[in-house]
Amino acid sequence: MGMVGILHSLKRTVKMTNKKGKIFMSIGIIFIFISLGFTVFNIALQKNADSVSKNVVETLKTNVIPSESLDTFEDDEQSVTIDGNIYIGIIDIPSLDICLPVMGEFTYEGLKYSPCRYKGSFDDDNVIISAHNYKNQFGKLEDITGGEIVTFTDVNGNVYKYKTTQFEVIKGYDVEAMNYGDWDLTLFTCDYSGRNRITIRCERTDENYYAFYNDL
């Protein structure tokens, strides 16, 4: 091959390289826009969930949970329907600035708005609660170090008090691991990869009691 042929070959190589580079650059830009779209969508979901949760908590405190103390503990679980969703009470973790309503049943649609009871009951001391890892929901669970106070106030005004005692990372959908152990209360959420479950185990700290919610 002569010099002219070599030059032509180099030009073709450069053109092909430039063409491939433009293609890869275009693909990269598309992925960036897709990523930005998911980010914006997720932020919108979080803001909506935060707004819904705050409104429901206010409704529960103002219109549902009794405002006068009773002498007896109501052990029959009750629920209330607000905007088509069934709620059983409010969970508080003061050290994490968490105050959220809890839905009575686990559904993926319900998780868009608030934590949901995954299984169990408060009266049987075996309840498991799940929520998304939104910043204003269970995204702060990874900050728990142990000994934090957790309270659940049901719609009757009964208060269940716990303290955090164990932090676990459970892989994937390991239901057996999630259900393992004799824990009074379990809280869990996804990590940011979506592949693992950040799990907090809690123990009851005293007997159930009734209290006027606003005095807590």
MDTraj code that builds the backbone (N, CA, C; nanometers):
import mdtraj as md
import numpy as np

residues = "MET GLY MET VAL GLY ILE LEU HIS SER LEU LYS ARG THR VAL LYS MET THR ASN LYS LYS GLY LYS ILE PHE MET SER ILE GLY ILE ILE PHE ILE PHE ILE SER LEU GLY PHE THR VAL PHE ASN ILE ALA LEU GLN LYS ASN ALA ASP SER VAL SER LYS ASN VAL VAL GLU THR LEU LYS THR ASN VAL ILE PRO SER GLU SER LEU ASP THR PHE GLU ASP ASP GLU GLN SER VAL THR ILE ASP GLY ASN ILE TYR ILE GLY ILE ILE ASP ILE PRO SER LEU ASP ILE CYS LEU PRO VAL MET GLY GLU PHE THR TYR GLU GLY LEU LYS TYR SER PRO CYS ARG TYR LYS GLY SER PHE ASP ASP ASP ASN VAL ILE ILE SER ALA HIS ASN TYR LYS ASN GLN PHE GLY LYS LEU GLU ASP ILE THR GLY GLY GLU ILE VAL THR PHE THR ASP VAL ASN GLY ASN VAL TYR LYS TYR LYS THR THR GLN PHE GLU VAL ILE LYS GLY TYR ASP VAL GLU ALA MET ASN TYR GLY ASP TRP ASP LEU THR LEU PHE THR CYS ASP TYR SER GLY ARG ASN ARG ILE THR ILE ARG CYS GLU ARG THR ASP GLU ASN TYR TYR ALA PHE TYR ASN ASP LEU".split()
xyz = np.array([
    [0.0847, -0.1196, 0.0000],
    [0.0000, 0.0000, 0.0000],
    [0.0879, 0.1241, 0.0000],
    [0.0602, 0.2150, -0.0941],
    [0.1387, 0.3371, -0.1036],
    [0.0983, 0.4382, 0.0016],
    [0.1717, 0.5502, -0.0004],
    [0.1456, 0.6561, 0.0966],
    [0.0037, 0.7093, 0.0838],
    [-0.0433, 0.7238, -0.0419],
    [-0.1786, 0.7752, -0.0642],
    [-0.2824, 0.6803, -0.0040],
    [-0.2606, 0.5508, -0.0213],
    [-0.3531, 0.4520, 0.0336],
    [-0.3560, 0.4554, 0.1856],
    [-0.2367, 0.4737, 0.2428],
    [-0.2281, 0.4806, 0.3893],
    [-0.3056, 0.6007, 0.4422],
    [-0.2907, 0.7149, 0.3728],
    [-0.3602, 0.8369, 0.4151],
    [-0.5114, 0.8193, 0.4069],
    [-0.5570, 0.7579, 0.2968],
    [-0.7008, 0.7326, 0.2826],
    [-0.7521, 0.6403, 0.3940],
    [-0.6717, 0.5397, 0.4262],
    [-0.7105, 0.4461, 0.5314],
    [-0.7201, 0.5165, 0.6664],
    [-0.6256, 0.6054, 0.6939],
    [-0.6267, 0.6814, 0.8193],
    [-0.7493, 0.7719, 0.8277],
    [-0.7834, 0.8353, 0.7136],
    [-0.9001, 0.9234, 0.7117],
    [-1.0277, 0.8457, 0.7422],
    [-1.0383, 0.7254, 0.6805],
    [-1.1569, 0.6431, 0.7053],
    [-1.1652, 0.6021, 0.8529],
    [-1.0476, 0.5679, 0.9089],
    [-1.0431, 0.5281, 1.0499],
    [-1.0863, 0.6419, 1.1409],
    [-1.0367, 0.7626, 1.1097],
    [-1.0713, 0.8804, 1.1893],
    [-1.2210, 0.9087, 1.1805],
    [-1.2764, 0.8980, 1.0576],
    [-1.4197, 0.9222, 1.0399],
    [-1.5027, 0.8213, 1.1183],
    [-1.4621, 0.6937, 1.1110],
    [-1.5351, 0.5898, 1.1834],
    [-1.5266, 0.6118, 1.3344],
    [-1.4054, 0.6513, 1.3797],
    [-1.3865, 0.6770, 1.5228],
    [-1.4731, 0.7935, 1.5680],
    [-1.4746, 0.9003, 1.4876],
    [-1.5569, 1.0167, 1.5218],
    [-1.7051, 0.9810, 1.5250],
    [-1.7461, 0.8972, 1.4276],
    [-1.8864, 0.8566, 1.4215],
    [-1.9247, 0.7753, 1.5446],
    [-1.8366, 0.6799, 1.5821],
    [-1.8635, 0.5994, 1.7014],
    [-1.8657, 0.6866, 1.8263],
    [-1.7720, 0.7835, 1.8298],
    [-1.7666, 0.8736, 1.9449],
    [-1.8947, 0.9529, 1.9595],
    [-1.9487, 1.0004, 1.8466],
    [-2.0738, 1.0763, 1.8509],
    [-2.1902, 0.9886, 1.8968],
    [-2.1889, 0.8627, 1.8508],
    [-2.2955, 0.7705, 1.8906],
    [-2.2917, 0.7460, 2.0411],
    [-2.1689, 0.7163, 2.0918],
    [-2.1552, 0.6912, 2.2356],
    [-2.1902, 0.8157, 2.3170],
    [-2.1540, 0.9325, 2.2647],
    [-2.1857, 1.0570, 2.3342],
    [-2.3373, 1.0781, 2.3394],
    [-2.4033, 1.0479, 2.2288],
    [-2.5492, 1.0621, 2.2239],
    [-2.6164, 0.9673, 2.3223],
    [-2.5656, 0.8429, 2.3265],
    [-2.6209, 0.7449, 2.4206],
    [-2.6002, 0.7924, 2.5640],
    [-2.4803, 0.8461, 2.5912],
    [-2.4504, 0.8969, 2.7249],
    [-2.5435, 1.0096, 2.7649],
    [-2.5700, 1.1008, 2.6714],
    [-2.6605, 1.2130, 2.6991],
    [-2.8016, 1.1628, 2.7274],
    [-2.8445, 1.0611, 2.6498],
    [-2.9780, 1.0035, 2.6715],
    [-2.9893, 0.9449, 2.8121],
    [-2.8854, 0.8705, 2.8547],
    [-2.8869, 0.8115, 2.9884],
    [-2.8872, 0.9181, 3.0971],
    [-2.8160, 1.0274, 3.0739],
    [-2.8142, 1.1378, 3.1705],
    [-2.9542, 1.1960, 3.1869],
    [-3.0229, 1.2176, 3.0742],
    [-3.1584, 1.2728, 3.0808],
    [-3.2553, 1.1757, 3.1481],
    [-3.2380, 1.0460, 3.1203],
    [-3.3227, 0.9457, 3.1858],
    [-3.3003, 0.9481, 3.3366],
    [-3.1728, 0.9552, 3.3765],
    [-3.1389, 0.9598, 3.5183],
    [-3.1973, 1.0837, 3.5854],
    [-3.1857, 1.1980, 3.5175],
    [-3.2426, 1.3217, 3.5711],
    [-3.3945, 1.3111, 3.5837],
    [-3.4554, 1.2460, 3.4836],
    [-3.6003, 1.2281, 3.4876],
    [-3.6436, 1.1461, 3.6078],
    [-3.5713, 1.0349, 3.6343],
    [-3.6028, 0.9522, 3.7504],
    [-3.5832, 1.0297, 3.8802],
    [-3.4768, 1.1109, 3.8851],
    [-3.4490, 1.1897, 4.0054],
    [-3.5611, 1.2891, 4.0325],
    [-3.6014, 1.3609, 3.9287],
    [-3.7095, 1.4589, 3.9431],
    [-3.8392, 1.3895, 3.9845],
    [-3.8675, 1.2744, 3.9228],
    [-3.9889, 1.1991, 3.9550],
    [-3.9869, 1.1527, 4.1004],
    [-3.8706, 1.1031, 4.1458],
    [-3.8590, 1.0550, 4.2829],
    [-3.8753, 1.1682, 4.3835],
    [-3.8189, 1.2847, 4.3515],
    [-3.8343, 1.4013, 4.4391],
    [-3.9814, 1.4406, 4.4497],
    [-4.0510, 1.4355, 4.3360],
    [-4.1940, 1.4688, 4.3352],
    [-4.2728, 1.3704, 4.4214],
    [-4.2391, 1.2413, 4.4124],
    [-4.3060, 1.1404, 4.4944],
    [-4.2825, 1.1661, 4.6430],
    [-4.1580, 1.2009, 4.6775],
    [-4.1253, 1.2265, 4.8177],
    [-4.2016, 1.3469, 4.8713],
    [-4.2084, 1.4525, 4.7923],
    [-4.2806, 1.5727, 4.8357],
    [-4.4288, 1.5426, 4.8549],
    [-4.4850, 1.4643, 4.7634],
    [-4.6266, 1.4291, 4.7744],
    [-4.6515, 1.3435, 4.8982],
    [-4.5626, 1.2457, 4.9211],
    [-4.5768, 1.1596, 5.0385],
    [-4.5660, 1.2409, 5.1667],
    [-4.4734, 1.3354, 5.1697],
    [-4.4557, 1.4202, 5.2876],
    [-4.5811, 1.5024, 5.3151],
    [-4.6387, 1.5578, 5.2089],
    [-4.7597, 1.6388, 5.2234],
    [-4.8772, 1.5551, 5.2725],
    [-4.8959, 1.4377, 5.2112],
    [-5.0066, 1.3497, 5.2500],
    [-4.9910, 1.3061, 5.3953],
    [-4.8692, 1.2643, 5.4332],
    [-4.8455, 1.2158, 5.5690],
    [-4.8732, 1.3231, 5.6734],
    [-4.8265, 1.4447, 5.6468],
    [-4.8496, 1.5538, 5.7421],
    [-4.9987, 1.5819, 5.7593],
    [-5.0717, 1.5806, 5.6495],
    [-5.2162, 1.6058, 5.6571],
    [-5.2886, 1.4959, 5.7340],
    [-5.2476, 1.3709, 5.7105],
    [-5.3123, 1.2592, 5.7792],
    [-5.2810, 1.2626, 5.9288],
    [-5.1555, 1.2898, 5.9636],
    [-5.1184, 1.2996, 6.1052],
    [-5.2008, 1.4075, 6.1744],
    [-5.2151, 1.5218, 6.1093],
    [-5.2929, 1.6311, 6.1671],
    [-5.4390, 1.5904, 6.1854],
    [-5.4933, 1.5196, 6.0864],
    [-5.6317, 1.4724, 6.0965],
    [-5.6477, 1.3728, 6.2108],
    [-5.5529, 1.2802, 6.2225],
    [-5.5596, 1.1814, 6.3301],
    [-5.5508, 1.2477, 6.4669],
    [-5.4588, 1.3411, 6.4808],
    [-5.4423, 1.4085, 6.6104],
    [-5.5643, 1.4929, 6.6464],
    [-5.6181, 1.5606, 6.5466],
    [-5.7254, 1.6573, 6.5725],
    [-5.8636, 1.5945, 6.5802],
    [-5.8900, 1.4994, 6.4905],
    [-6.0277, 1.4506, 6.4767],
    [-6.0503, 1.3050, 6.5147],
    [-5.9434, 1.2279, 6.5327],
    [-5.9615, 1.0839, 6.5529],
    [-5.9173, 1.0389, 6.6913],
    [-5.7903, 1.0588, 6.7247],
    [-5.7391, 1.0142, 6.8544],
    [-5.8092, 1.0930, 6.9648],
    [-5.8683, 1.0244, 7.0624],
    [-5.9456, 1.0935, 7.1665],
    [-5.8651, 1.2021, 7.2367],
    [-5.9321, 1.3100, 7.2698],
    [-5.8656, 1.4235, 7.3341],
    [-5.8793, 1.4214, 7.4853],
    [-5.9484, 1.3197, 7.5389],
    [-5.9628, 1.3067, 7.6831],
    [-5.9198, 1.1673, 7.7254],
    [-5.8437, 1.1618, 7.8308],
    [-5.7921, 1.0347, 7.8798],
    [-5.9040, 0.9461, 7.9327],
    [-5.8910, 0.8148, 7.9051],
    [-5.9857, 0.7158, 7.9571],
    [-5.9174, 0.6331, 8.0654],
    [-5.9960, 0.5669, 8.1484],
    [-5.9401, 0.4875, 8.2573],
    [-5.9027, 0.3468, 8.2131],
    [-5.9521, 0.3037, 8.0992],
    [-5.9276, 0.1675, 8.0535],
    [-5.8485, 0.1663, 7.9243],
    [-5.7755, 0.0566, 7.9057],
    [-5.6979, 0.0380, 7.7836],
    [-5.7833, -0.0358, 7.6817],
    [-5.8027, 0.0236, 7.5643],
    [-5.8843, -0.0382, 7.4593],
    [-5.7973, -0.1332, 7.3780],
    [-5.8187, -0.2659, 7.3949],
    [-5.7317, -0.3621, 7.3284],
    [-5.7882, -0.4136, 7.1964],
    [-5.9039, -0.3660, 7.1550],
    [-5.9580, -0.4025, 7.0242],
    [-5.9041, -0.3055, 6.9198],
    [-5.8293, -0.3599, 6.8228],
    [-5.7689, -0.2722, 6.7225],
    [-5.8762, -0.2046, 6.6382],
    [-5.8620, -0.0766, 6.6215],
    [-5.9528, 0.0020, 6.5396],
    [-5.8742, 0.0665, 6.4259],
    [-5.9451, 0.1121, 6.3264],
    [-5.8818, 0.1809, 6.2136],
    [-5.9742, 0.2924, 6.1668],
    [-5.9204, 0.3796, 6.0859],
    [-5.9994, 0.4897, 6.0321],
    [-5.9601, 0.5095, 5.8862],
    [-6.0572, 0.5398, 5.8028],
    [-6.0313, 0.5618, 5.6606],
    [-6.0222, 0.7115, 5.6327],
    [-5.9094, 0.7515, 5.5731],
    [-5.8873, 0.8914, 5.5360],
    [-5.8457, 0.8952, 5.3897],
    [-5.9221, 0.9659, 5.3086],
    [-5.8941, 0.9762, 5.1645],
    [-5.8784, 0.8391, 5.0995],
    [-5.9594, 0.7444, 5.1428],
    [-5.9599, 0.6121, 5.0817],
    [-5.8565, 0.5156, 5.1347],
    [-5.7709, 0.5590, 5.2268],
    [-5.6684, 0.4723, 5.2847],
    [-5.7001, 0.4440, 5.4308],
    [-5.6718, 0.3207, 5.4739],
    [-5.7036, 0.2780, 5.6097],
    [-5.5808, 0.2932, 5.6995],
    [-5.5953, 0.3706, 5.8068],
    [-5.4848, 0.3970, 5.8995],
    [-5.5171, 0.3406, 6.0374],
    [-5.4101, 0.2980, 6.1076],
    [-5.4289, 0.2413, 6.2418],
    [-5.3635, 0.3261, 6.3504],
    [-5.2862, 0.4274, 6.3141],
    [-5.2260, 0.5122, 6.4159],
    [-5.1067, 0.5907, 6.3663],
    [-5.0248, 0.6378, 6.4619],
    [-4.9103, 0.7243, 6.4325],
    [-4.7852, 0.6671, 6.4972],
    [-4.6752, 0.6622, 6.4225],
    [-4.5469, 0.6207, 6.4772],
    [-4.4575, 0.7431, 6.4939],
    [-4.3913, 0.7508, 6.6095],
    [-4.3020, 0.8627, 6.6407],
    [-4.1629, 0.8106, 6.6749],
    [-4.0601, 0.8719, 6.6156],
    [-3.9213, 0.8502, 6.6565],
    [-3.8624, 0.9898, 6.6760],
    [-3.8758, 1.0478, 6.7941],
    [-3.8368, 1.1871, 6.8165],
    [-3.6927, 1.2190, 6.7791],
    [-3.5992, 1.1272, 6.8063],
    [-3.4580, 1.1551, 6.7791],
    [-3.4288, 1.1707, 6.6305],
    [-3.5153, 1.1146, 6.5451],
    [-3.4986, 1.1259, 6.3998],
    [-3.5978, 1.2240, 6.3392],
    [-3.6759, 1.2896, 6.4241],
    [-3.7783, 1.3838, 6.3785],
    [-3.8776, 1.3148, 6.2850],
    [-3.9159, 1.1932, 6.3215],
    [-4.0127, 1.1155, 6.2435],
    [-4.1461, 1.1117, 6.3165],
    [-4.2508, 1.1526, 6.2494],
    [-4.3880, 1.1429, 6.3003],
    [-4.4764, 1.1137, 6.1799],
    [-4.5187, 0.9882, 6.1657],
    [-4.5854, 0.9442, 6.0438],
    [-4.7086, 0.8595, 6.0742],
    [-4.8089, 0.8672, 5.9872],
    [-4.9240, 0.7776, 6.0009],
    [-4.8853, 0.6382, 5.9532],
    [-4.9557, 0.5382, 6.0016],
    [-4.9287, 0.3997, 5.9614],
    [-5.0561, 0.3388, 5.9050],
    [-5.0465, 0.2858, 5.7832],
    [-5.1609, 0.2171, 5.7231],
    [-5.1738, 0.0767, 5.7796],
    [-5.2961, 0.0264, 5.7817],
    [-5.3231, -0.1027, 5.8425],
    [-5.2746, -0.2216, 5.7627],
    [-5.2647, -0.2071, 5.6307],
    [-5.2224, -0.3182, 5.5460],
    [-5.1120, -0.2743, 5.4514],
    [-5.0245, -0.3693, 5.4191],
    [-4.9133, -0.3413, 5.3282],
    [-4.9594, -0.3502, 5.1832],
    [-4.9421, -0.2421, 5.1093],
    [-4.9612, -0.2416, 4.9640],
    [-4.8556, -0.1494, 4.9046],
    [-4.8133, -0.1782, 4.7829],
    [-4.7134, -0.0921, 4.7185],
    [-4.7714, 0.0456, 4.6891],
    [-4.9006, 0.0514, 4.6642],
    [-4.9651, 0.1804, 4.6426],
    [-4.9652, 0.2609, 4.7725],
    [-4.9951, 0.1941, 4.8833],
    [-4.9961, 0.2622, 5.0118],
    [-4.8599, 0.3153, 5.0515],
    [-4.7539, 0.2411, 5.0165],
    [-4.6178, 0.2832, 5.0506],
    [-4.5801, 0.4163, 4.9864],
    [-4.6516, 0.4544, 4.8815],
    [-4.6218, 0.5823, 4.8167],
    [-4.6518, 0.7003, 4.9088],
    [-4.7345, 0.6754, 5.0112],
    [-4.7812, 0.7850, 5.0963],
    [-4.7344, 0.7765, 5.2410],
    [-4.7246, 0.6549, 5.2948],
    [-4.6892, 0.6433, 5.4362],
    [-4.6393, 0.5024, 5.4666],
    [-4.5834, 0.4831, 5.5870],
    [-4.5476, 0.3476, 5.6285],
    [-4.6711, 0.2579, 5.6323],
    [-4.6486, 0.1278, 5.6144],
    [-4.7575, 0.0302, 5.6186],
    [-4.7209, -0.0830, 5.7146],
    [-4.8213, -0.1359, 5.7816],
    [-4.7968, -0.2556, 5.8621],
    [-4.7732, -0.3720, 5.7668],
    [-4.6570, -0.4342, 5.7787],
    [-4.6199, -0.5462, 5.6923],
    [-4.6866, -0.6746, 5.7415],
    [-4.6850, -0.6941, 5.8732],
    [-4.7527, -0.8093, 5.9336],
    [-4.7546, -0.7914, 6.0850],
    [-4.8297, -0.8784, 6.1533],
    [-4.8323, -0.8785, 6.2982],
    [-4.9284, -0.7770, 6.3572],
    [-4.9257, -0.7668, 6.4909],
    [-5.0118, -0.6712, 6.5600],
    [-4.9395, -0.6159, 6.6822],
    [-4.9812, -0.4984, 6.7253],
    [-4.9208, -0.4370, 6.8432],
    [-4.9626, -0.5106, 6.9696],
    [-5.0853, -0.5584, 6.9733],
    [-5.1325, -0.6304, 7.0915],
    [-5.0575, -0.7615, 7.1123],
    [-5.0123, -0.8243, 7.0034],
    [-4.9391, -0.9509, 7.0130],
    [-4.7879, -0.9305, 7.0203],
    [-4.7436, -0.8049, 7.0180],
    [-4.6002, -0.7725, 7.0276],
    [-4.5172, -0.8425, 6.9198],
    [-4.5620, -0.8339, 6.7967],
    [-4.4858, -0.8945, 6.6866],
    [-4.5044, -0.8174, 6.5558],
    [-4.5250, -0.6873, 6.5663],
    [-4.5598, -0.6090, 6.4477],
    [-4.4353, -0.5702, 6.3681],
    [-4.4491, -0.5707, 6.2359],
    [-4.3432, -0.5282, 6.1437],
    [-4.3994, -0.4164, 6.0566],
    [-4.3264, -0.3051, 6.0483],
    [-4.3705, -0.1891, 5.9705],
    [-4.2676, -0.1579, 5.8630],
    [-4.3165, -0.1348, 5.7423],
    [-4.2304, -0.1040, 5.6279],
    [-4.2615, 0.0350, 5.5748],
    [-4.1590, 0.1011, 5.5207],
    [-4.1787, 0.2311, 5.4560],
    [-4.0693, 0.2521, 5.3528],
    [-4.0931, 0.3443, 5.2605],
    [-3.9907, 0.3793, 5.1626],
    [-3.8746, 0.4496, 5.2320],
    [-3.7610, 0.4561, 5.1617],
    [-3.6436, 0.5232, 5.2189],
    [-3.6414, 0.6718, 5.1851],
    [-3.7602, 0.7307, 5.1695],
    [-3.7674, 0.8753, 5.1512],
    [-3.7040, 0.9449, 5.2715],
    [-3.6489, 1.0624, 5.2473],
    [-3.5805, 1.1381, 5.3521],
    [-3.6709, 1.1623, 5.4718],
    [-3.7997, 1.1899, 5.4460],
    [-3.8925, 1.2207, 5.5542],
    [-3.9725, 1.0998, 5.6013],
    [-3.9320, 0.9807, 5.5536],
    [-3.9955, 0.8594, 5.6050],
    [-3.8893, 0.7734, 5.6737],
    [-3.8587, 0.6530, 5.6217],
    [-3.7635, 0.5668, 5.6913],
    [-3.6220, 0.5774, 5.6356],
    [-3.5947, 0.6794, 5.5549],
    [-3.4594, 0.6986, 5.5030],
    [-3.3583, 0.7283, 5.6117],
    [-3.4071, 0.7680, 5.7301],
    [-3.3180, 0.8023, 5.8414],
    [-3.2877, 0.6830, 5.9326],
    [-3.3448, 0.5670, 5.9044],
    [-3.3236, 0.4520, 5.9924],
    [-3.1768, 0.4153, 6.0050],
    [-3.0989, 0.4394, 5.8997],
    [-2.9573, 0.4045, 5.9052],
    [-2.8808, 0.4896, 6.0065],
    [-2.9426, 0.5977, 6.0560],
    [-2.8782, 0.6831, 6.1563],
    [-2.9000, 0.6333, 6.2987],
    [-2.9813, 0.5305, 6.3146],
    [-3.0094, 0.4780, 6.4481],
    [-2.8866, 0.4065, 6.5039],
    [-2.8550, 0.4354, 6.6284],
    [-2.7369, 0.3765, 6.6926],
    [-2.7736, 0.2826, 6.8069],
    [-2.8981, 0.2877, 6.8523],
    [-2.9429, 0.2017, 6.9614],
    [-2.9901, 0.2823, 7.0810],
    [-3.1017, 0.2405, 7.1369],
    [-3.1551, 0.3079, 7.2542],
    [-3.2531, 0.4190, 7.2243],
    [-3.2788, 0.4462, 7.0955],
    [-3.3752, 0.5505, 7.0600],
    [-3.5170, 0.5076, 7.1004],
    [-3.5969, 0.6045, 7.1418],
    [-3.7352, 0.5779, 7.1809],
    [-3.8255, 0.5807, 7.0579],
    [-3.9121, 0.4809, 7.0476],
    [-4.0122, 0.4727, 6.9408],
    [-4.1483, 0.4554, 7.0072],
    [-4.2455, 0.5343, 6.9667],
    [-4.3808, 0.5161, 7.0198],
    [-4.4799, 0.5001, 6.9055],
    [-4.5813, 0.4201, 6.9308],
    [-4.6926, 0.4068, 6.8373],
    [-4.8204, 0.4388, 6.9126],
    [-4.8990, 0.5313, 6.8597],
    [-5.0272, 0.5690, 6.9190],
    [-5.1381, 0.5255, 6.8249],
    [-5.2240, 0.4345, 6.8715],
    [-5.3303, 0.3870, 6.7830],
    [-5.4488, 0.4835, 6.7854],
    [-5.5487, 0.4554, 6.7033],
    [-5.6599, 0.5493, 6.6886],
    [-5.7492, 0.5543, 6.8127],
    [-5.7315, 0.4572, 6.9063],
    [-5.8039, 0.4617, 7.0330],
    [-5.7333, 0.5500, 7.1354],
    [-5.6085, 0.5887, 7.1049],
    [-5.5300, 0.6656, 7.2000],
    [-5.4365, 0.5810, 7.2836],
    [-5.4327, 0.4487, 7.2589],
    [-5.3391, 0.3616, 7.3288],
    [-5.1972, 0.3899, 7.2802],
    [-5.1022, 0.3968, 7.3728],
    [-4.9634, 0.4264, 7.3369],
    [-4.8757, 0.3048, 7.3666],
    [-4.7977, 0.2628, 7.2683],
    [-4.7046, 0.1517, 7.2816],
    [-4.5639, 0.2100, 7.2726],
    [-4.4831, 0.1839, 7.3745],
    [-4.3518, 0.2465, 7.3818],
    [-4.2415, 0.1416, 7.3664],
    [-4.1404, 0.1748, 7.2839],
    [-4.0312, 0.0830, 7.2540],
    [-3.8972, 0.1565, 7.2584],
    [-3.7895, 0.0767, 7.2561],
    [-3.6569, 0.1327, 7.2327],
    [-3.5864, 0.0468, 7.1284],
    [-3.5037, 0.1100, 7.0456],
    [-3.4311, 0.0371, 6.9419],
    [-3.3182, -0.0418, 7.0072],
    [-3.3019, -0.1670, 6.9634],
    [-3.2014, -0.2527, 7.0264],
    [-3.1069, -0.3202, 6.9281],
    [-3.1454, -0.3291, 6.8008],
    [-3.0591, -0.4007, 6.7057],
    [-3.0752, -0.3459, 6.5648],
    [-2.9616, -0.3343, 6.4941],
    [-2.9573, -0.2872, 6.3552],
    [-2.9139, -0.4039, 6.2677],
    [-2.9882, -0.4307, 6.1606],
    [-2.9539, -0.5397, 6.0694],
    [-2.9643, -0.4931, 5.9249],
    [-2.8872, -0.5575, 5.8385],
    [-2.9030, -0.5411, 5.6943],
    [-2.9410, -0.6780, 5.6387],
    [-3.0636, -0.6887, 5.5893],
    [-3.1149, -0.8152, 5.5377],
    [-3.1123, -0.8117, 5.3856],
    [-3.0576, -0.9158, 5.3256],
    [-3.0417, -0.9189, 5.1809],
    [-3.1729, -0.9504, 5.1097],
    [-3.1933, -0.8787, 5.0001],
    [-3.3038, -0.9075, 4.9091],
    [-3.4380, -0.9227, 4.9769],
    [-3.5098, -1.0270, 4.9350],
    [-3.6433, -1.0525, 4.9882],
    [-3.6391, -1.1731, 5.0817],
    [-3.5472, -1.1700, 5.1772],
    [-3.5317, -1.2800, 5.2715],
    [-3.6380, -1.2681, 5.3806],
    [-3.7571, -1.3176, 5.3499],
    [-3.8705, -1.3070, 5.4423],
    [-3.8416, -1.3805, 5.5722],
    [-3.7753, -1.4954, 5.5631],
    [-3.7453, -1.5739, 5.6828],
    [-3.6588, -1.4939, 5.7799],
    [-3.5581, -1.4242, 5.7264],
    [-3.4709, -1.3428, 5.8116],
    [-3.5472, -1.2255, 5.8722],
    [-3.6376, -1.1666, 5.7940],
    [-3.7164, -1.0540, 5.8445],
    [-3.8069, -1.0986, 5.9599],
    [-3.8619, -1.2193, 5.9487],
    [-3.9537, -1.2701, 6.0508],
    [-3.8822, -1.3361, 6.1681],
    [-3.7503, -1.3541, 6.1555],
    [-3.6754, -1.4301, 6.2560],
    [-3.6658, -1.3527, 6.3878],
    [-3.6787, -1.4243, 6.4977],
    [-3.6596, -1.3629, 6.6283],
    [-3.7903, -1.3210, 6.6934],
    [-3.7835, -1.3044, 6.8237],
    [-3.9013, -1.2678, 6.9023],
    [-3.8974, -1.1181, 6.9320],
    [-3.9194, -1.0366, 6.8280],
    [-3.9100, -0.8921, 6.8423],
    [-4.0484, -0.8297, 6.8564],
    [-4.0594, -0.7332, 6.9471],
    [-4.1879, -0.6668, 6.9690],
    [-4.2253, -0.5759, 6.8526],
    [-4.1246, -0.5109, 6.7949],
    [-4.1481, -0.4188, 6.6828],
    [-4.0283, -0.4219, 6.5896],
    [-4.0551, -0.4305, 6.4603],
    [-3.9502, -0.4251, 6.3586],
    [-3.9853, -0.3178, 6.2570],
    [-3.8876, -0.2343, 6.2235],
    [-3.9033, -0.1318, 6.1202],
    [-3.8042, -0.1627, 6.0093],
    [-3.8475, -0.1522, 5.8829],
    [-3.7507, -0.1753, 5.7760],
    [-3.7811, -0.0918, 5.6529],
    [-3.6755, -0.0694, 5.5750],
    [-3.6850, 0.0034, 5.4491],
    [-3.5751, -0.0457, 5.3566],
    [-3.5806, -0.0094, 5.2305],
    [-3.4760, -0.0463, 5.1348],
    [-3.3539, 0.0429, 5.1541],
    [-3.2346, -0.0106, 5.1235],
    [-3.1198, 0.0777, 5.1137],
    [-3.1260, 0.1456, 4.9775],
    [-3.0284, 0.2342, 4.9479],
    [-3.0389, 0.3126, 4.8255],
    [-3.0139, 0.2304, 4.6993],
    [-2.9571, 0.1107, 4.7149],
    [-2.9406, 0.0235, 4.5986],
    [-3.0699, -0.0503, 4.5674],
    [-3.1588, -0.0596, 4.6670],
    [-3.2834, -0.1327, 4.6497],
    [-3.2680, -0.2824, 4.6671],
    [-3.1444, -0.3288, 4.6938],
    [-3.1189, -0.4729, 4.7019],
    [-3.1230, -0.5262, 4.8450],
    [-3.1080, -0.4389, 4.9429],
    [-3.1040, -0.4822, 5.0823],
    [-3.2092, -0.4089, 5.1648],
    [-3.2368, -0.4623, 5.2834],
    [-3.3355, -0.4024, 5.3725],
    [-3.2676, -0.3559, 5.5016],
    [-3.2705, -0.2248, 5.5238],
    [-3.2230, -0.1703, 5.6500],
    [-3.3293, -0.2023, 5.7552],
    [-3.2917, -0.2747, 5.8581],
    [-3.3886, -0.3277, 5.9541],
    [-3.3530, -0.2885, 6.0969],
    [-3.4506, -0.2373, 6.1690],
    [-3.4328, -0.1984, 6.3085],
    [-3.5252, -0.2828, 6.3963],
    [-3.4673, -0.3489, 6.4960],
    [-3.5447, -0.4286, 6.5903],
    [-3.5662, -0.3483, 6.7189],
    [-3.6863, -0.3593, 6.7740],
    [-3.7207, -0.2823, 6.8940],
    [-3.7849, -0.3721, 6.9996],
    [-3.7671, -0.3329, 7.1260],
    [-3.8286, -0.4028, 7.2375],
    [-3.9213, -0.3086, 7.3133],
    [-4.0304, -0.3631, 7.3641],
    [-4.1213, -0.2843, 7.4471],
    [-4.0499, -0.2413, 7.5742],
    [-4.0754, -0.1193, 7.6174],
    [-4.0089, -0.0706, 7.7381],
    [-4.1008, -0.0675, 7.8586],
    [-4.2306, -0.0768, 7.8381],
    [-4.3245, -0.0791, 7.9499],
    [-4.4579, -0.1331, 7.9017],
    [-4.5522, -0.1408, 7.9927],
    [-4.6850, -0.1878, 7.9557],
    [-4.7557, -0.0833, 7.8701],
    [-4.8468, -0.1322, 7.7866],
    [-4.9274, -0.0396, 7.7080],
    [-5.0065, 0.0509, 7.8018],
    [-5.0301, 0.1705, 7.7596],
    [-5.1085, 0.2617, 7.8416],
    [-5.1854, 0.3564, 7.7519],
    [-5.2811, 0.4242, 7.8128],
    [-5.3617, 0.5212, 7.7390],
    [-5.3168, 0.6606, 7.7797],
    [-5.3038, 0.7502, 7.6843],
    [-5.2648, 0.8879, 7.7158],
    [-5.3236, 0.9829, 7.6144],
    [-5.3482, 1.1035, 7.6581],
    [-5.3894, 1.2090, 7.5665],
    [-5.2702, 1.2385, 7.4765],
    [-5.2863, 1.2208, 7.3455],
    [-5.1731, 1.2263, 7.2526],
    [-5.0920, 1.3540, 7.2663],
    [-5.1564, 1.4665, 7.2779],
    [-5.0841, 1.5933, 7.2802],
    [-5.0018, 1.6137, 7.4068],
    [-5.0189, 1.5245, 7.5065],
    [-4.9380, 1.5335, 7.6276],
    [-4.8098, 1.4528, 7.6168],
    [-4.7931, 1.3769, 7.5078],
    [-4.6753, 1.2914, 7.4939],
    [-4.5538, 1.3723, 7.4540],
])
top = md.Topology()
chain = top.add_chain()
for i, resn in enumerate(residues, 1):
    res = top.add_residue(resn, chain, resSeq=i)
    for name in ("N", "CA", "C"):
        top.add_atom(name, md.element.get_by_symbol(name[0]), res)
traj = md.Trajectory(xyz[None], top)
